[in-house]
């Protein structure tokens, strides 16, 4: 009987598993949906009040600025409840 070297046996073993892996069917971990998830509607941002050394400025959600008060500097803005 003929003896095969360990390198030949290992090569045949690897080739065998490569061929088998080509026939194996893999199953995905999860199925992706066909449709992208719906995003909730985006609420428009409320205006931002900015205090500077030149006064009080309102910045709207579209980037427009409006000077609300310019007779001094603003160092602190305090949020209060509105009664509207």
C-alpha positions as a Python dict, from the first residue, in 0.01 Angstrom:
ca = {
    (1, 'X'): (0, 0, 0),
    (2, 'X'): (124, 342, -90),
    (3, 'X'): (178, 602, 182),
    (4, 'X'): (70, 959, 123),
    (5, 'X'): (253, 1247, 277),
    (6, 'X'): (64, 1454, 532),
    (7, 'X'): (81, 1755, 298),
    (8, 'X'): (-102, 1566, 20),
    (9, 'X'): (-368, 1441, 262),
    (10, 'X'): (-420, 1790, 400),
    (11, 'X'): (-449, 1936, 49),
    (12, 'X'): (-708, 1673, -52),
    (13, 'X'): (-899, 1736, 273),
    (14, 'X'): (-910, 2112, 207),
    (15, 'X'): (-1017, 2061, -156),
    (16, 'X'): (-1295, 1828, -41),
    (17, 'X'): (-1438, 2091, 196),
    (18, 'X'): (-1407, 2368, -65),
    (19, 'X'): (-1611, 2158, -310),
    (20, 'X'): (-1871, 2077, -41),
    (21, 'X'): (-1901, 2441, 62),
    (22, 'X'): (-1990, 2532, -298),
    (23, 'X'): (-2292, 2298, -280),
    (24, 'X'): (-2404, 2406, 65),
    (25, 'X'): (-2695, 2648, 79),
    (26, 'X'): (-2653, 2929, 323),
    (27, 'X'): (-2948, 3084, 502),
    (28, 'X'): (-2938, 3458, 578),
    (29, 'X'): (-2951, 3565, 941),
    (30, 'X'): (-3256, 3781, 874),
    (31, 'X'): (-3463, 3899, 581),
    (32, 'X'): (-3446, 4261, 474),
    (33, 'X'): (-3777, 4427, 407),
    (34, 'X'): (-3860, 4527, 52),
    (35, 'X'): (-3972, 4875, 160),
    (36, 'X'): (-3780, 5131, 364),
    (37, 'X'): (-3937, 5209, 703),
    (38, 'X'): (-4150, 5522, 708),
    (39, 'X'): (-4007, 5815, 897),
    (40, 'X'): (-4235, 6026, 1112),
    (41, 'X'): (-4303, 6375, 973),
    (42, 'X'): (-4048, 6631, 1082),
    (43, 'X'): (-4189, 6906, 1300),
    (44, 'X'): (-4060, 7249, 1202),
    (45, 'X'): (-3808, 7383, 1449),
    (46, 'X'): (-3917, 7663, 1675),
    (47, 'X'): (-3719, 7984, 1652),
    (48, 'X'): (-3404, 8022, 1859),
    (49, 'X'): (-3340, 8330, 2068),
    (50, 'X'): (-2980, 8444, 2073),
    (51, 'X'): (-2841, 8704, 2309),
    (52, 'X'): (-2533, 8900, 2203),
    (53, 'X'): (-2354, 9211, 2314),
    (54, 'X'): (-2559, 9395, 2049),
    (55, 'X'): (-2905, 9281, 2161),
    (56, 'X'): (-3159, 9001, 2129),
    (57, 'X'): (-3194, 8817, 1796),
    (58, 'X'): (-3446, 8554, 1681),
    (59, 'X'): (-3319, 8293, 1432),
    (60, 'X'): (-3604, 8113, 1251),
    (61, 'X'): (-3588, 7754, 1125),
    (62, 'X'): (-3513, 7871, 770),
    (63, 'X'): (-3210, 8073, 888),
    (64, 'X'): (-3368, 8419, 876),
    (65, 'X'): (-3267, 8653, 1159),
    (66, 'X'): (-3471, 8928, 1317),
    (67, 'X'): (-3344, 9179, 1572),
    (68, 'X'): (-3594, 9190, 1858),
    (69, 'X'): (-3408, 9432, 2085),
    (70, 'X'): (-3087, 9627, 2025),
    (71, 'X'): (-3066, 9876, 2309),
    (72, 'X'): (-2801, 9691, 2510),
    (73, 'X'): (-2625, 9361, 2559),
    (74, 'X'): (-2789, 9031, 2658),
    (75, 'X'): (-2601, 8809, 2902),
    (76, 'X'): (-2878, 8569, 3008),
    (77, 'X'): (-3206, 8440, 2860),
    (78, 'X'): (-3460, 8294, 3104),
    (79, 'X'): (-3742, 8069, 2983),
    (80, 'X'): (-4085, 8159, 3124),
    (81, 'X'): (-4435, 8020, 3071),
    (82, 'X'): (-4639, 8199, 2808),
    (83, 'X'): (-5009, 8278, 2878),
    (84, 'X'): (-5139, 8285, 2522),
}
